[in-house]
Amino acid sequence: MANSHTPDTIHPPFARYSHAISVPPGQRLLCASGQLGIDVSGHVPDTVEDQAAVCFDNIDAILADAGMTRSDVVRISAFVVERADLPGYMRARDLWMAGITPPPASTLILVSGFARPEFRVEIEILAAAP
C-alpha cells in the first residue's frame, strides 16, 4: 500500500489529496494517458462535472483492464479550461475518490483548451499495485 506524506511543516492540502505518495518497492506502475470526457458511443456531456465523471469512468475501465482499482491510484493530474469549472471538476473528483485512503497526490492545471472545443477537462492517473 502506498504511503501518504503531508508534513506538518508545510501548509495542508487545499482539498482532499496528499502532498506526496510513496510507492513501496516491488510495485508495478500503470501510467494512463489523459482521458477526455467522451464515452464509448462518442457522446460528450455539456458540463465539466459530467465530462469529469466520464473521464473517471474511463479511468475505472483502464484500471480494471490492468487488474487494479481506484485504491491503487497514487497520482491524479487534471487539466481544466475555465477557472469557473474548478468546483464541478472537484465535485466529480471527490465523489470518485470517496473511500480512497490515503487520497492520491493531485495536480490541477488551467489550460487554454484541447483538440476539440467541446472538451472542458482531461484527467490522467498514475497507479501502483503489487
C-alpha positions in Angstrom: 0.0 0.0 0.0 1.2 3.5 -0.9 2.1 5.9 2.0 0.9 9.5 2.2 3.4 12.3 3.1 1.9 15.5 4.3 4.3 17.0 6.7 3.1 19.5 9.4 5.9 21.8 8.4 4.1 22.8 5.2 0.6 24.2 4.5 -2.0 21.4 4.4 -3.6 20.5 1.1 -6.4 22.8 -0.1 -8.7 19.8 -0.8 -8.8 16.0 -0.3 -5.4 15.0 -1.7 -2.0 14.1 -0.3 1.1 16.3 -0.9 3.0 13.2 -1.8 2.6 9.4 -2.1 5.5 6.9 -1.9 5.2 3.7 -3.8 6.7 0.6 -1.9 9.4 -1.4 -3.6 8.3 -4.2 -5.9 5.1 -2.5 -7.1 4.2 -2.3 -10.7 3.2 1.1 -12.2 0.4 2.0 -14.5 0.7 5.3 -16.3 -2.6 6.2 -18.0 -2.8 8.8 -20.8 -5.1 11.7 -20.3 -8.8 10.8 -20.5 -11.3 13.1 -22.1 -15.0 13.3 -21.3 -16.1 11.3 -24.3 -17.9 7.9 -23.8 -17.7 4.8 -25.9 -20.5 6.0 -28.2 -18.8 9.3 -28.8 -21.1 11.4 -26.6 -19.5 14.4 -24.9 -21.6 15.8 -22.0 -22.1 19.6 -21.7 -20.8 20.2 -18.2 -17.3 19.8 -16.8 -18.7 17.8 -13.9 -20.4 15.3 -16.3 -17.3 15.2 -18.5 -15.1 14.6 -15.5 -17.4 11.7 -14.4 -16.9 10.2 -17.9 -13.1 10.6 -17.6 -13.2 8.8 -14.2 -15.4 6.0 -15.7 -12.8 5.6 -18.5 -10.0 5.5 -15.8 -12.0 2.8 -13.9 -12.1 0.8 -17.1 -8.3 1.2 -17.7 -7.6 0.2 -14.0 -9.9 -2.9 -14.3 -8.2 -3.9 -17.5 -4.8 -3.7 -15.6 -6.2 -5.7 -12.6 -6.2 -2.5 -10.5 -8.7 -0.4 -8.6 -9.2 3.2 -7.6 -7.3 2.5 -4.4 -4.2 1.8 -6.4 -4.1 5.4 -7.8 -1.2 7.4 -6.4 -1.4 10.5 -8.6 -4.1 12.4 -10.4 -3.3 15.2 -12.9 -6.2 17.2 -14.2 -6.4 19.9 -16.8 -9.4 22.2 -16.9 -10.2 25.0 -19.4 -12.0 27.5 -17.2 -11.5 28.6 -13.6 -15.3 28.5 -13.2 -15.1 24.8 -14.0 -12.9 24.0 -11.0 -15.8 23.3 -8.5 -17.5 21.0 -10.9 -14.3 19.0 -11.6 -13.6 18.9 -7.8 -17.1 17.5 -7.1 -16.6 14.7 -9.6 -13.1 14.0 -8.3 -14.1 13.9 -4.7 -17.1 11.6 -5.5 -14.7 9.3 -7.4 -12.1 9.4 -4.6 -14.6 8.7 -1.8 -13.2 6.0 0.4 -9.7 6.1 -1.1 -7.2 6.3 1.8 -4.8 7.8 1.6 -6.0 10.1 -1.1 -3.7 10.3 -4.1 -1.3 13.2 -4.8 -3.1 15.6 -7.2 -2.3 18.5 -9.5 -5.0 20.7 -11.1 -3.9 22.9 -14.0 -5.8 25.6 -16.0 -5.2 25.2 -19.8 -6.3 27.2 -22.8 -8.1 24.3 -24.5 -8.0 20.9 -26.0 -8.0 19.3 -29.5 -11.8 19.8 -29.8 -13.6 22.9 -28.3 -16.3 20.8 -26.5 -13.8 19.2 -24.2 -13.5 21.0 -20.8 -11.4 18.6 -18.8 -8.7 16.0 -19.2 -7.5 13.6 -16.4 -4.6 11.3 -16.2 -3.5 9.0 -13.4 -0.6 7.0 -12.1 -1.4 3.8 -10.2 0.8 1.3 -8.4 -0.1 -2.2 -7.2 1.7 -5.5 -6.3 
